[in-house]
Amino acid sequence: MTQTDTFLERGIGCCETCDKPIFEGEQYCRSSDGCYFCEDHAYSLSDVLIQHKQILAENDEWSLGEMDMTRDELAQQIEAIEKEIATSGDRKILMTA
């Protein structure tokens, strides 16, 4: 069985940054728009915080681009992330395949 066969059988995706295949049992990150990232390139809480703040600043009061939440909900999420970083420190956002 080739690596391609194994990937087609057990892989969940490839890292958007380095194209590394992600297999069952490995840690990875998945973005809200469905992109996969290996453990090395996974988002951290601070990355998400920066992205959310940019979205809030760059979009008018009626639109948050492609995000499915209100400005108030996004502001609450920003506050929760800031609190988590202050309390527990920054960390990568990982799940196991």
Biopython code that builds the backbone (N, CA, C, O; Angstrom):
import numpy as np
from Bio.PDB.StructureBuilder import StructureBuilder

atoms = [
    (1, "MET", "N", (0.847, -1.178, 0.000)),
    (1, "MET", "CA", (0.000, 0.000, 0.000)),
    (1, "MET", "C", (0.894, 1.243, 0.000)),
    (1, "MET", "O", (1.808, 1.348, 0.818)),
    (2, "THR", "N", (0.640, 2.165, -0.893)),
    (2, "THR", "CA", (1.441, 3.386, -0.972)),
    (2, "THR", "C", (0.960, 4.401, 0.052)),
    (2, "THR", "O", (-0.110, 4.250, 0.642)),
    (3, "GLN", "N", (1.772, 5.448, 0.255)),
    (3, "GLN", "CA", (1.383, 6.518, 1.167)),
    (3, "GLN", "C", (0.099, 7.189, 0.670)),
    (3, "GLN", "O", (-0.742, 7.582, 1.478)),
    (4, "THR", "N", (-0.056, 7.322, -0.632)),
    (4, "THR", "CA", (-1.265, 7.919, -1.192)),
    (4, "THR", "C", (-2.482, 7.067, -0.874)),
    (4, "THR", "O", (-3.533, 7.590, -0.506)),
    (5, "ASP", "N", (-2.340, 5.745, -1.015)),
    (5, "ASP", "CA", (-3.442, 4.842, -0.680)),
    (5, "ASP", "C", (-3.811, 4.971, 0.794)),
    (5, "ASP", "O", (-4.988, 5.039, 1.146)),
    (6, "THR", "N", (-2.793, 5.005, 1.650)),
    (6, "THR", "CA", (-3.027, 5.143, 3.080)),
    (6, "THR", "C", (-3.717, 6.466, 3.375)),
    (6, "THR", "O", (-4.649, 6.519, 4.178)),
    (7, "PHE", "N", (-3.263, 7.532, 2.727)),
    (7, "PHE", "CA", (-3.877, 8.838, 2.952)),
    (7, "PHE", "C", (-5.341, 8.812, 2.537)),
    (7, "PHE", "O", (-6.209, 9.298, 3.263)),
    (8, "LEU", "N", (-5.609, 8.250, 1.381)),
    (8, "LEU", "CA", (-6.988, 8.195, 0.912)),
    (8, "LEU", "C", (-7.855, 7.360, 1.852)),
    (8, "LEU", "O", (-9.056, 7.594, 1.983)),
    (9, "GLU", "N", (-7.225, 6.385, 2.500)),
    (9, "GLU", "CA", (-7.949, 5.511, 3.412)),
    (9, "GLU", "C", (-8.117, 6.126, 4.795)),
    (9, "GLU", "O", (-9.179, 5.990, 5.402)),
    (10, "ARG", "N", (-7.079, 6.807, 5.307)),
    (10, "ARG", "CA", (-7.091, 7.267, 6.694)),
    (10, "ARG", "C", (-6.835, 8.746, 6.888)),
    (10, "ARG", "O", (-7.060, 9.251, 7.988)),
    (11, "GLY", "N", (-6.380, 9.461, 5.885)),
    (11, "GLY", "CA", (-6.067, 10.872, 6.047)),
    (11, "GLY", "C", (-7.314, 11.724, 6.115)),
    (11, "GLY", "O", (-8.329, 11.412, 5.492)),
    (12, "ILE", "N", (-7.231, 12.803, 6.876)),
    (12, "ILE", "CA", (-8.386, 13.699, 6.966)),
    (12, "ILE", "C", (-8.195, 14.960, 6.138)),
    (12, "ILE", "O", (-9.166, 15.657, 5.839)),
    (13, "GLY", "N", (-6.954, 15.264, 5.764)),
    (13, "GLY", "CA", (-6.666, 16.455, 4.980)),
    (13, "GLY", "C", (-5.180, 16.726, 4.980)),
    (13, "GLY", "O", (-4.393, 15.948, 5.519)),
    (14, "CYS", "N", (-4.800, 17.841, 4.368)),
    (14, "CYS", "CA", (-3.394, 18.262, 4.327)),
    (14, "CYS", "C", (-3.283, 19.665, 4.902)),
    (14, "CYS", "O", (-4.208, 20.470, 4.792)),
    (15, "CYS", "N", (-2.147, 19.944, 5.512)),
    (15, "CYS", "CA", (-1.895, 21.264, 6.084)),
    (15, "CYS", "C", (-1.922, 22.315, 4.979)),
    (15, "CYS", "O", (-1.282, 22.162, 3.939)),
    (16, "GLU", "N", (-2.655, 23.355, 5.220)),
    (16, "GLU", "CA", (-2.780, 24.447, 4.259)),
    (16, "GLU", "C", (-1.452, 25.188, 4.075)),
    (16, "GLU", "O", (-1.217, 25.783, 3.023)),
    (17, "THR", "N", (-0.586, 25.156, 5.091)),
    (17, "THR", "CA", (0.682, 25.876, 5.045)),
    (17, "THR", "C", (1.791, 25.062, 4.386)),
    (17, "THR", "O", (2.494, 25.563, 3.508)),
    (18, "CYS", "N", (1.950, 23.791, 4.814)),
    (18, "CYS", "CA", (3.092, 22.998, 4.342)),
    (18, "CYS", "C", (2.701, 21.776, 3.500)),
    (18, "CYS", "O", (3.574, 21.065, 3.001)),
    (19, "ASP", "N", (1.415, 21.534, 3.342)),
    (19, "ASP", "CA", (0.882, 20.429, 2.543)),
    (19, "ASP", "C", (1.142, 19.053, 3.160)),
    (19, "ASP", "O", (0.988, 18.039, 2.478)),
    (20, "LYS", "N", (1.531, 18.998, 4.433)),
    (20, "LYS", "CA", (1.760, 17.727, 5.119)),
    (20, "LYS", "C", (0.413, 17.032, 5.332)),
    (20, "LYS", "O", (-0.537, 17.662, 5.799)),
    (21, "PRO", "N", (0.320, 15.736, 4.993)),
    (21, "PRO", "CA", (-0.931, 15.007, 5.253)),
    (21, "PRO", "C", (-1.181, 14.879, 6.753)),
    (21, "PRO", "O", (-0.239, 14.749, 7.534)),
    (22, "ILE", "N", (-2.431, 14.915, 7.147)),
    (22, "ILE", "CA", (-2.818, 14.749, 8.545)),
    (22, "ILE", "C", (-3.592, 13.438, 8.648)),
    (22, "ILE", "O", (-4.603, 13.244, 7.973)),
    (23, "PHE", "N", (-3.101, 12.542, 9.507)),
    (23, "PHE", "CA", (-3.658, 11.207, 9.629)),
    (23, "PHE", "C", (-4.382, 11.021, 10.956)),
    (23, "PHE", "O", (-4.206, 11.804, 11.890)),
    (24, "GLU", "N", (-5.186, 9.986, 11.023)),
    (24, "GLU", "CA", (-5.881, 9.638, 12.256)),
    (24, "GLU", "C", (-4.891, 9.539, 13.404)),
    (24, "GLU", "O", (-3.803, 8.985, 13.251)),
    (25, "GLY", "N", (-5.275, 10.081, 14.559)),
    (25, "GLY", "CA", (-4.440, 10.028, 15.748)),
    (25, "GLY", "C", (-3.485, 11.206, 15.887)),
    (25, "GLY", "O", (-2.902, 11.401, 16.954)),
    (26, "GLU", "N", (-3.312, 11.998, 14.828)),
    (26, "GLU", "CA", (-2.421, 13.167, 14.890)),
    (26, "GLU", "C", (-3.205, 14.399, 15.331)),
    (26, "GLU", "O", (-4.414, 14.500, 15.120)),
    (27, "GLN", "N", (-2.482, 15.334, 15.950)),
    (27, "GLN", "CA", (-3.106, 16.587, 16.343)),
    (27, "GLN", "C", (-3.053, 17.566, 15.182)),
    (27, "GLN", "O", (-2.092, 17.588, 14.413)),
    (28, "TYR", "N", (-4.103, 18.379, 15.068)),
    (28, "TYR", "CA", (-4.215, 19.340, 13.993)),
    (28, "TYR", "C", (-5.163, 20.457, 14.411)),
    (28, "TYR", "O", (-5.770, 20.401, 15.480)),
    (29, "CYS", "N", (-5.280, 21.447, 13.580)),
    (29, "CYS", "CA", (-6.203, 22.567, 13.787)),
    (29, "CYS", "C", (-7.034, 22.713, 12.521)),
    (29, "CYS", "O", (-6.522, 22.534, 11.415)),
    (30, "ARG", "N", (-8.297, 23.034, 12.676)),
    (30, "ARG", "CA", (-9.162, 23.273, 11.520)),
    (30, "ARG", "C", (-9.766, 24.660, 11.656)),
    (30, "ARG", "O", (-10.356, 24.993, 12.684)),
    (31, "SER", "N", (-9.615, 25.463, 10.615)),
    (31, "SER", "CA", (-10.141, 26.823, 10.642)),
    (31, "SER", "C", (-11.652, 26.820, 10.439)),
    (31, "SER", "O", (-12.237, 25.813, 10.039)),
    (32, "SER", "N", (-12.264, 27.947, 10.717)),
    (32, "SER", "CA", (-13.720, 28.051, 10.578)),
    (32, "SER", "C", (-14.168, 27.886, 9.132)),
    (32, "SER", "O", (-15.324, 27.548, 8.878)),
    (33, "ASP", "N", (-13.268, 28.121, 8.184)),
    (33, "ASP", "CA", (-13.638, 27.959, 6.778)),
    (33, "ASP", "C", (-13.196, 26.602, 6.214)),
    (33, "ASP", "O", (-13.198, 26.401, 4.999)),
    (34, "GLY", "N", (-12.815, 25.672, 7.105)),
    (34, "GLY", "CA", (-12.562, 24.301, 6.694)),
    (34, "GLY", "C", (-11.143, 23.954, 6.298)),
    (34, "GLY", "O", (-10.901, 22.849, 5.813)),
    (35, "CYS", "N", (-10.195, 24.858, 6.489)),
    (35, "CYS", "CA", (-8.793, 24.565, 6.170)),
    (35, "CYS", "C", (-8.152, 23.798, 7.329)),
    (35, "CYS", "O", (-8.447, 24.052, 8.497)),
    (36, "TYR", "N", (-7.275, 22.864, 6.986)),
    (36, "TYR", "CA", (-6.565, 22.064, 7.977)),
    (36, "TYR", "C", (-5.138, 22.588, 8.142)),
    (36, "TYR", "O", (-4.527, 23.063, 7.185)),
    (37, "PHE", "N", (-4.613, 22.495, 9.380)),
    (37, "PHE", "CA", (-3.245, 22.893, 9.683)),
    (37, "PHE", "C", (-2.621, 21.836, 10.585)),
    (37, "PHE", "O", (-3.239, 21.390, 11.552)),
    (38, "CYS", "N", (-1.388, 21.437, 10.261)),
    (38, "CYS", "CA", (-0.685, 20.463, 11.094)),
    (38, "CYS", "C", (-0.363, 21.101, 12.445)),
    (38, "CYS", "O", (-0.552, 22.302, 12.638)),
    (39, "GLU", "N", (0.120, 20.286, 13.366)),
    (39, "GLU", "CA", (0.421, 20.790, 14.711)),
    (39, "GLU", "C", (1.423, 21.944, 14.667)),
    (39, "GLU", "O", (1.291, 22.904, 15.426)),
    (40, "ASP", "N", (2.416, 21.862, 13.791)),
    (40, "ASP", "CA", (3.426, 22.925, 13.695)),
    (40, "ASP", "C", (2.831, 24.259, 13.238)),
    (40, "ASP", "O", (3.310, 25.319, 13.642)),
    (41, "HIS", "N", (1.800, 24.216, 12.405)),
    (41, "HIS", "CA", (1.220, 25.434, 11.827)),
    (41, "HIS", "C", (-0.162, 25.776, 12.379)),
    (41, "HIS", "O", (-0.850, 26.646, 11.845)),
    (42, "ALA", "N", (-0.565, 25.091, 13.450)),
    (42, "ALA", "CA", (-1.882, 25.330, 14.053)),
    (42, "ALA", "C", (-1.979, 26.744, 14.606)),
    (42, "ALA", "O", (-0.989, 27.323, 15.053)),
    (43, "TYR", "N", (-3.182, 27.283, 14.568)),
    (43, "TYR", "CA", (-3.444, 28.607, 15.149)),
    (43, "TYR", "C", (-3.285, 28.565, 16.658)),
    (43, "TYR", "O", (-3.545, 27.545, 17.296)),
    (44, "SER", "N", (-2.861, 29.676, 17.214)),
    (44, "SER", "CA", (-2.862, 29.842, 18.667)),
    (44, "SER", "C", (-4.033, 30.747, 19.032)),
    (44, "SER", "O", (-4.627, 31.386, 18.163)),
    (45, "LEU", "N", (-4.357, 30.799, 20.302)),
    (45, "LEU", "CA", (-5.414, 31.707, 20.746)),
    (45, "LEU", "C", (-5.098, 33.144, 20.355)),
    (45, "LEU", "O", (-5.989, 33.892, 19.951)),
    (46, "SER", "N", (-3.822, 33.532, 20.476)),
    (46, "SER", "CA", (-3.457, 34.909, 20.131)),
    (46, "SER", "C", (-3.624, 35.175, 18.637)),
    (46, "SER", "O", (-3.959, 36.294, 18.250)),
    (47, "ASP", "N", (-3.397, 34.163, 17.788)),
    (47, "ASP", "CA", (-3.644, 34.315, 16.345)),
    (47, "ASP", "C", (-5.119, 34.603, 16.082)),
    (47, "ASP", "O", (-5.462, 35.496, 15.307)),
    (48, "VAL", "N", (-5.990, 33.828, 16.741)),
    (48, "VAL", "CA", (-7.434, 34.006, 16.570)),
    (48, "VAL", "C", (-7.857, 35.369, 17.097)),
    (48, "VAL", "O", (-8.694, 36.039, 16.493)),
    (49, "LEU", "N", (-7.288, 35.775, 18.207)),
    (49, "LEU", "CA", (-7.610, 37.082, 18.787)),
    (49, "LEU", "C", (-7.273, 38.214, 17.808)),
    (49, "LEU", "O", (-8.082, 39.117, 17.600)),
    (50, "ILE", "N", (-6.104, 38.162, 17.223)),
    (50, "ILE", "CA", (-5.693, 39.172, 16.241)),
    (50, "ILE", "C", (-6.648, 39.165, 15.048)),
    (50, "ILE", "O", (-7.089, 40.222, 14.596)),
    (51, "GLN", "N", (-6.964, 37.982, 14.544)),
    (51, "GLN", "CA", (-7.862, 37.863, 13.389)),
    (51, "GLN", "C", (-9.254, 38.425, 13.717)),
    (51, "GLN", "O", (-9.829, 39.160, 12.914)),
    (52, "HIS", "N", (-9.787, 38.086, 14.876)),
    (52, "HIS", "CA", (-11.111, 38.579, 15.255)),
    (52, "HIS", "C", (-11.125, 40.099, 15.406)),
    (52, "HIS", "O", (-12.072, 40.761, 14.981)),
    (53, "LYS", "N", (-10.084, 40.644, 16.005)),
    (53, "LYS", "CA", (-10.009, 42.102, 16.160)),
    (53, "LYS", "C", (-9.935, 42.792, 14.802)),
    (53, "LYS", "O", (-10.550, 43.841, 14.607)),
    (54, "GLN", "N", (-9.192, 42.218, 13.866)),
    (54, "GLN", "CA", (-9.113, 42.786, 12.513)),
    (54, "GLN", "C", (-10.472, 42.744, 11.825)),
    (54, "GLN", "O", (-10.874, 43.717, 11.189)),
    (55, "ILE", "N", (-11.171, 41.640, 11.946)),
    (55, "ILE", "CA", (-12.495, 41.505, 11.332)),
    (55, "ILE", "C", (-13.441, 42.545, 11.907)),
    (55, "ILE", "O", (-14.194, 43.176, 11.166)),
    (56, "LEU", "N", (-13.411, 42.726, 13.200)),
    (56, "LEU", "CA", (-14.276, 43.700, 13.850)),
    (56, "LEU", "C", (-13.949, 45.119, 13.387)),
    (56, "LEU", "O", (-14.854, 45.924, 13.164)),
    (57, "ALA", "N", (-12.660, 45.427, 13.241)),
    (57, "ALA", "CA", (-12.236, 46.776, 12.836)),
    (57, "ALA", "C", (-12.490, 47.057, 11.356)),
    (57, "ALA", "O", (-12.765, 48.197, 10.982)),
    (58, "GLU", "N", (-12.400, 46.032, 10.517)),
    (58, "GLU", "CA", (-12.461, 46.241, 9.075)),
    (58, "GLU", "C", (-13.858, 46.145, 8.477)),
    (58, "GLU", "O", (-14.042, 46.453, 7.300)),
    (59, "ASN", "N", (-14.832, 45.732, 9.251)),
    (59, "ASN", "CA", (-16.176, 45.558, 8.722)),
    (59, "ASN", "C", (-17.143, 46.518, 9.387)),
    (59, "ASN", "O", (-17.035, 46.810, 10.578)),
    (60, "ASP", "N", (-18.096, 47.007, 8.592)),
    (60, "ASP", "CA", (-19.056, 47.968, 9.123)),
    (60, "ASP", "C", (-20.000, 47.303, 10.122)),
    (60, "ASP", "O", (-19.944, 46.093, 10.342)),
    (61, "GLU", "N", (-20.860, 48.112, 10.717)),
    (61, "GLU", "CA", (-21.697, 47.590, 11.786)),
    (61, "GLU", "C", (-22.721, 46.563, 11.324)),
    (61, "GLU", "O", (-23.302, 45.870, 12.160)),
    (62, "TRP", "N", (-22.958, 46.444, 10.045)),
    (62, "TRP", "CA", (-23.967, 45.514, 9.549)),
    (62, "TRP", "C", (-23.383, 44.216, 9.011)),
    (62, "TRP", "O", (-24.119, 43.259, 8.772)),
    (63, "SER", "N", (-22.079, 44.174, 8.818)),
    (63, "SER", "CA", (-21.477, 43.014, 8.174)),
    (63, "SER", "C", (-20.179, 42.627, 8.854)),
    (63, "SER", "O", (-19.380, 43.484, 9.229)),
    (64, "LEU", "N", (-19.980, 41.342, 9.008)),
    (64, "LEU", "CA", (-18.704, 40.824, 9.510)),
    (64, "LEU", "C", (-18.074, 39.919, 8.467)),
    (64, "LEU", "O", (-17.453, 38.907, 8.791)),
    (65, "GLY", "N", (-18.245, 40.297, 7.224)),
    (65, "GLY", "CA", (-17.705, 39.477, 6.158)),
    (65, "GLY", "C", (-18.441, 38.150, 6.120)),
    (65, "GLY", "O", (-19.669, 38.119, 6.043)),
    (66, "GLU", "N", (-17.694, 37.054, 6.174)),
    (66, "GLU", "CA", (-18.299, 35.725, 6.093)),
    (66, "GLU", "C", (-18.603, 35.114, 7.462)),
    (66, "GLU", "O", (-19.055, 33.971, 7.538)),
    (67, "MET", "N", (-18.362, 35.852, 8.535)),
    (67, "MET", "CA", (-18.609, 35.296, 9.871)),
    (67, "MET", "C", (-20.100, 35.251, 10.147)),
    (67, "MET", "O", (-20.840, 36.169, 9.793)),
    (68, "ASP", "N", (-20.527, 34.183, 10.779)),
    (68, "ASP", "CA", (-21.933, 33.975, 11.078)),
    (68, "ASP", "C", (-22.209, 34.351, 12.532)),
    (68, "ASP", "O", (-22.619, 33.509, 13.331)),
    (69, "MET", "N", (-21.983, 35.614, 12.866)),
    (69, "MET", "CA", (-22.272, 36.115, 14.214)),
    (69, "MET", "C", (-22.418, 37.631, 14.155)),
    (69, "MET", "O", (-21.998, 38.275, 13.194)),
    (70, "THR", "N", (-23.012, 38.178, 15.185)),
    (70, "THR", "CA", (-23.177, 39.630, 15.257)),
    (70, "THR", "C", (-21.897, 40.274, 15.772)),
    (70, "THR", "O", (-21.003, 39.592, 16.272)),
    (71, "ARG", "N", (-21.820, 41.583, 15.644)),
    (71, "ARG", "CA", (-20.668, 42.316, 16.185)),
    (71, "ARG", "C", (-20.572, 42.122, 17.696)),
    (71, "ARG", "O", (-19.476, 41.965, 18.236)),
    (72, "ASP", "N", (-21.725, 42.132, 18.383)),
    (72, "ASP", "CA", (-21.720, 41.926, 19.836)),
    (72, "ASP", "C", (-21.212, 40.532, 20.200)),
    (72, "ASP", "O", (-20.455, 40.372, 21.158)),
    (73, "GLU", "N", (-21.631, 39.529, 19.432)),
    (73, "GLU", "CA", (-21.162, 38.159, 19.687)),
    (73, "GLU", "C", (-19.652, 38.054, 19.456)),
    (73, "GLU", "O", (-18.948, 37.396, 20.222)),
    (74, "LEU", "N", (-19.163, 38.702, 18.400)),
    (74, "LEU", "CA", (-17.731, 38.679, 18.129)),
    (74, "LEU", "C", (-16.969, 39.402, 19.239)),
    (74, "LEU", "O", (-15.916, 38.934, 19.673)),
    (75, "ALA", "N", (-17.489, 40.534, 19.698)),
    (75, "ALA", "CA", (-16.849, 41.274, 20.795)),
    (75, "ALA", "C", (-16.812, 40.424, 22.064)),
    (75, "ALA", "O", (-15.822, 40.451, 22.796)),
    (76, "GLN", "N", (-17.880, 39.669, 22.331)),
    (76, "GLN", "CA", (-17.904, 38.777, 23.501)),
    (76, "GLN", "C", (-16.877, 37.659, 23.351)),
    (76, "GLN", "O", (-16.227, 37.268, 24.321)),
    (77, "GLN", "N", (-16.740, 37.151, 22.137)),
    (77, "GLN", "CA", (-15.751, 36.099, 21.890)),
    (77, "GLN", "C", (-14.336, 36.650, 22.090)),
    (77, "GLN", "O", (-13.486, 35.973, 22.669)),
    (78, "ILE", "N", (-14.082, 37.860, 21.621)),
    (78, "ILE", "CA", (-12.776, 38.497, 21.821)),
    (78, "ILE", "C", (-12.478, 38.624, 23.310)),
    (78, "ILE", "O", (-11.376, 38.310, 23.762)),
    (79, "GLU", "N", (-13.460, 39.082, 24.059)),
    (79, "GLU", "CA", (-13.296, 39.239, 25.508)),
    (79, "GLU", "C", (-12.995, 37.897, 26.180)),
    (79, "GLU", "O", (-12.143, 37.824, 27.065)),
    (80, "ALA", "N", (-13.686, 36.843, 25.766)),
    (80, "ALA", "CA", (-13.459, 35.512, 26.349)),
    (80, "ALA", "C", (-12.057, 34.998, 26.027)),
    (80, "ALA", "O", (-11.410, 34.398, 26.886)),
    (81, "ILE", "N", (-11.582, 35.224, 24.807)),
    (81, "ILE", "CA", (-10.236, 34.789, 24.426)),
    (81, "ILE", "C", (-9.188, 35.566, 25.212)),
    (81, "ILE", "O", (-8.213, 34.987, 25.691)),
    (82, "GLU", "N", (-9.386, 36.870, 25.344)),
    (82, "GLU", "CA", (-8.448, 37.689, 26.130)),
    (82, "GLU", "C", (-8.382, 37.189, 27.570)),
    (82, "GLU", "O", (-7.302, 37.103, 28.156)),
    (83, "LYS", "N", (-9.538, 36.863, 28.134)),
    (83, "LYS", "CA", (-9.585, 36.367, 29.513)),
    (83, "LYS", "C", (-8.862, 35.025, 29.632)),
    (83, "LYS", "O", (-8.113, 34.802, 30.583)),
    (84, "GLU", "N", (-9.087, 34.138, 28.669)),
    (84, "GLU", "CA", (-8.420, 32.825, 28.716)),
    (84, "GLU", "C", (-6.905, 32.965, 28.608)),
    (84, "GLU", "O", (-6.167, 32.284, 29.321)),
    (85, "ILE", "N", (-6.435, 33.847, 27.716)),
    (85, "ILE", "CA", (-4.989, 34.061, 27.577)),
    (85, "ILE", "C", (-4.414, 34.637, 28.867)),
    (85, "ILE", "O", (-3.342, 34.228, 29.313)),
    (86, "ALA", "N", (-5.132, 35.590, 29.463)),
    (86, "ALA", "CA", (-4.659, 36.202, 30.708)),
    (86, "ALA", "C", (-4.633, 35.194, 31.855)),
    (86, "ALA", "O", (-3.746, 35.239, 32.707)),
    (87, "THR", "N", (-5.599, 34.294, 31.871)),
    (87, "THR", "CA", (-5.714, 33.323, 32.960)),
    (87, "THR", "C", (-4.796, 32.114, 32.773)),
    (87, "THR", "O", (-4.105, 31.695, 33.701)),
    (88, "SER", "N", (-4.801, 31.558, 31.550)),
    (88, "SER", "CA", (-4.109, 30.286, 31.321)),
    (88, "SER", "C", (-2.931, 30.370, 30.368)),
    (88, "SER", "O", (-2.214, 29.387, 30.180)),
    (89, "GLY", "N", (-2.724, 31.527, 29.767)),
    (89, "GLY", "CA", (-1.646, 31.683, 28.801)),
    (89, "GLY", "C", (-2.089, 31.325, 27.392)),
    (89, "GLY", "O", (-3.163, 30.760, 27.187)),
    (90, "ASP", "N", (-1.257, 31.658, 26.442)),
    (90, "ASP", "CA", (-1.539, 31.374, 25.044)),
    (90, "ASP", "C", (-1.292, 29.884, 24.787)),
    (90, "ASP", "O", (-0.468, 29.263, 25.458)),
    (91, "ARG", "N", (-1.991, 29.329, 23.838)),
    (91, "ARG", "CA", (-1.806, 27.922, 23.488)),
    (91, "ARG", "C", (-2.287, 27.712, 22.064)),
    (91, "ARG", "O", (-3.072, 28.497, 21.532)),
    (92, "LYS", "N", (-1.798, 26.635, 21.456)),
    (92, "LYS", "CA", (-2.293, 26.260, 20.124)),
    (92, "LYS", "C", (-3.670, 25.627, 20.288)),
    (92, "LYS", "O", (-3.962, 24.987, 21.298)),
    (93, "ILE", "N", (-4.495, 25.815, 19.289)),
    (93, "ILE", "CA", (-5.838, 25.245, 19.288)),
    (93, "ILE", "C", (-5.770, 23.945, 18.498)),
    (93, "ILE", "O", (-5.758, 23.949, 17.267)),
    (94, "LEU", "N", (-5.726, 22.839, 19.224)),
    (94, "LEU", "CA", (-5.516, 21.531, 18.588)),
    (94, "LEU", "C", (-6.644, 20.564, 18.914)),
    (94, "LEU", "O", (-7.274, 20.634, 19.970)),
    (95, "MET", "N", (-6.873, 19.665, 17.974)),
    (95, "MET", "CA", (-7.774, 18.534, 18.183)),
    (95, "MET", "C", (-7.083, 17.315, 17.623)),
    (95, "MET", "O", (-6.106, 17.441, 16.885)),
    (96, "THR", "N", (-7.566, 16.147, 17.957)),
    (96, "THR", "CA", (-6.964, 14.914, 17.468)),
    (96, "THR", "C", (-7.843, 14.301, 16.399)),
    (96, "THR", "O", (-9.054, 14.155, 16.561)),
    (97, "ALA", "N", (-7.189, 13.945, 15.294)),
    (97, "ALA", "CA", (-7.913, 13.350, 14.163)),
    (97, "ALA", "C", (-8.419, 11.973, 14.525)),
    (97, "ALA", "O", (-9.053, 11.313, 13.702)),
]
sb = StructureBuilder()
sb.init_structure("model")
sb.init_model(0)
sb.init_chain("A")
sb.init_seg("    ")
for serial, (resi, resn, name, xyz) in enumerate(atoms, 1):
    if name == "N":
        sb.init_residue(resn, " ", resi, " ")
    sb.init_atom(name, np.array(xyz, "f"), 0.0, 1.0, " ", f" {name:<3s}", serial, name[0])
structure = sb.get_structure()
